[in-house]
Amino acid sequence: MHEAMVAENIIESILSQVPSKKGRVVRVVISCGQMNALNDEAMEFAFEAAAEGTICKGAKLKIKHIPLKAKCKTCGKKFDYDLYEPQCPRCGKSDFDIGEDAPLLLEEIEFEVH
């Protein structure tokens, strides 16, 4: 379960960026590409466990999934790649180029000062 390692890294990153320890993190937003294969439920569970005992305890985690982009070699259509239907939505062909996957990013940290 790589979600546990990802969650620990997110918590470490947050703790290194918060202005002080006199408050708490209330919301965290991350984004990740489709090929990162993060499972939302597993990620939320891992984040909650990693946050225990830190100023992140109780923070809400929002995960934005960024789809892979593809371009059909037959008709030129650009589209969001679907892992479960790997074909061009216009011509139905399965001959396409896939773009670079989006990295995992820590986008937002909402901090509440006491």
BELWOMO-V381169 format. One record per helix or strand. SS is the DSSP state (~ for helix, > for strand). FROM is the first residue (numbers start at 1). TO is the last residue. If there is no record, write none. Layout:
SS,FROM,TO
SS,FROM,TO
This chain:
~,2,17
>,23,33
~,34,36
~,40,51
>,60,66
>,69,72
>,78,80
>,96,98
>,105,113
